[in-house]
Amino acid sequence: MRLEEMSWPTVSSVSRDAAVVVPIAAVEQHGAHLPVFTDSMLLGEVVRRSAEVLGDEVVWAPLLWLGNSHHHMDFPGTLSAAPRTYLDVLGDLIENMLTHGFRRIVLLNGHGGNIVPASQAVFEARQRHRQRTDLLLLSATYWLLGSQPTDLGPGFVQNSMGHACEWETSMILKLAPRLVGEIDAIEPVSMGDPFEPASRGWITKDRSAPGHIGDPRQASAEKGEILFSRFSEDVAAFLKRVASWDGRSWGSEK
């Protein structure tokens, strides 16, 4: 069920135990070879494929393309909400859904810079509604829902998400090849070691002058299909767990 296609009486008739998913992505630079709408395009395709599997089990809100991308603001074309502004936007979206009576709300993320604010937004919402015992508030990033590190089989050089990398370039090659620039001459940029397991504050130019992180030369449309299939299966499996939640337990059975 897509929220944007429903009238308010139709929304009113939906079970308040239905899972409501808010896809959140970004508009930001993706190296010299991919469009700035890459994250939103990729999440939109993962949502489309997952929705085909889930049918009416889930209410899908329209994709929010404005993300937290201030670390990319040195590159033209990036559009970003400041971190605290973005946190408020996500918090308001959660409150909107709660006002309409929904109890299972998922922020489904498609951008690395949204991971922390999405987690914080659901944490803060739970504190605001701490007297309730019927809420399931979640944030999840689509490429992190499967086993980690991701084993995609032979031919892949990455086992985790980079930026405008083998994975993202492969998926755009599958989805919209006309939007992919020349990749054969691109020099790879290492993922590096940012003092893990610590979390280091960074801007993109700390890590990459051209904007990509990873090796786009390894990309192919065939790999893109493998990635879309894997990620959409992971999202559908996760949302089935949300839909089957018994309304009171801390966890769920996989």
N, C-alpha and C positions, 0 to 999 in steps of 0.2 A: 504494500500500500504506500503510495507516494502522497505525502501531505499536500504538495502543491496542486494535486489533481482532485482534491476532495473539497466539498462544500462544508460549511461549519456543522450542518446537521449530520453529515456523514461522519465527520470527526467525532461528533458527540456520541455517535452510535458505536464507536470502536471500544472494545473492552479496555478498561483502565489497567488491566494486567498485560496488555500487549507491550512488547519492547519497542521503545521509541529511539531511533538511532539518528544522531546529528552528525553527518560527515563534516569534518573540518580539515581544511587543506591550506593552500598558500598561493600567492603570486609573487615569484621571486626569481632572481637569476639562476639559470642552470647551465653555467659554462657558456662557451661561445657557440655551441652546437645544438642546444635544445631550447624550446620556447619557455618563456617565463611562467606559463600556465601549466607546466609539467606536473607538479604535485596534484593540482586539481583534476587534471585529465586522468592521471593514473588512479586516484582514489575513485573518481567517477566510474571508471571501468570496473574496478573491483566491486563497487557497490552494485553496478548493473548486473554483473555475473552472480553475485551473491543473492540479489533479489530474485533472480530467476529460480534459484534453488529454494528460497524460503517462502515464496508466495505471500500469503496474507498473514504470516506469523509476525511480521515486523512492519512498523510504520517508519518510513524513511523521510526525514526532514530534508529540505533543499540543502545542497552542499554550501557550506560557508567558505568562500574562497579567500577571505581576508584572514591572514594568519599572523603569527608572531615571527617576523623575518628581519628584525632590526640588524642581525649579524650580517645580512647581505646588502645593507643599504648603501654600500660603496659602489654598487653595480646598478647602472641605469635600468629602469623597468621594474625594480622591486617595489612592491606596495606592502606596507606593514602597519599593523597596529602596535603601539608601544606596549611593552610587556604588561604593565598594570592595566592599561585600557583593555587589552585582549582578555585578561583574566576576568574583568568585569563583564565583557560581552558574553563569555562562556557562562559565567554565573547567571546572567540574566536569561540566557537561553534555557538553562536548567530550571530557573524559577518559572519561566513561561510554561514549560511542560508540566511542572508541579501544579501551577494554577489551574491548568486544564484537567487535572486529576490523574495524570499518568504517574506510575510508580516505578517503572523500570526504564531508566534513561541511560543511554550509552553515547559518549562522545567518541566517534570512530575517526581516528586521526590518520592523516597521510603526509605529515611534515615533521621532521625532527625537531624543529624549534617549537612545536606545539606540545611536545610530550610533557614538559614540566608544568606549563600553565594548565593543561587539561587535567593532569593529576591533582593539581592544587585546587582547581575549580570544583571538582567533585568532592574533594576533602572538605572545602569550606561549606559547600552546600549541605553536606551531612551534619556539620556542626550547627548550621542555622536551623536544621530540622531535627535536632537530636532527640526530641520527645517521640518521634515517630518510630515505628517498628516494622513498617511495611515497605521501606524504600530499598531499591537496588540502584545505586549510582556508580557508574563505571566509566573509565576512560581506557581506550585501547588503541594501539598503533598497528596497522594491518600487517606490516612485515615482521612484527614481533610476536604474533599470535601462535605461530607454529613452534616446533622445537628449535632450540638455539645451541650452537650456530646452525644456520640453515644448510641442510645437505640437499643440493639440487641435482646431484649426479655429475657424471663426467662432462668436461667441457667448460664448466664454470670456474672462474678464478677467484671470485668473491664468495664469502660465506656470511657476509653481513652487509647492511645497506651503507653505501657511500653517498655521493651527491653528483648527479649528472654522470653517473658511473656506468659500469657494465650493466647493472640491473635496470636503472632508470632509462638508460639509452635503449636497451633492448625492448623495454615495454613501449616506449614511444615509437620505435621502429615497427613494432607490431600494430600499434594503434593508429599512427599518423606519420608514416615514413616521409611524407613530403615536408614535414616540419623539422627533420633532422639534418643538420649541416654536415660538412665533411668531417669524418672522424679518423681517417687512416693516419693523419699526420699529428694527431693530438698526443702530446707527451703525458704519460700517466702521472698522477699525483698520489703519493702514498697516503694511506689512512693515518700513519704515524702513531706515536704513543703519547697521548696527552696526559701523562702522569697517572694512568689508570692504576688502581681503581678510583682515584680521586676524580672529581668533576671540575674541569678547568673552564673558566670564563674565556670566551674567544669570539673574535669576529672572523669572517671568512678569509680575509686577507692575511690573517695570522698563519693560515694553512695552505692557501692556494691563490696565486696571482690570477690565473685564468678563470677561477670560479668552480671548476669541477674537482672532485676528490674521488680518486679511483682511476680505472683504466677503460675509458669508453671504446677503445679500439677493439675490445673483446666482445662488443655487443653484436647481437643478431636478432632478427624478428623471431626466429625459432626459439631462442632463449626467452624472448618476451612472452611468447605463448605459455611456456613452462611456468614462468613467474606469475603471470595472471592466473593460471589454473591453480597453482599452489596457494597463492594468497587469497583468492576468492573462496577456495575450499576451507581454508583456515578461518576466515571471517564467518562463513556460514556455520561451521561447526561451533564456533564460539557463541554466536547468537542463538543457536539452538539450546545451548546451555542456559543462556539468559531467559529464553522463552519457557524453559522447563523448570525454572526456579520455583521452589514451593512457597515462596512468599515470606519465609521467616528464617531459613537456615543461613549460616555464615557463608558456606561454600556451595558447590554444586558437584555432581558427579560428571566426569567427562564422558 
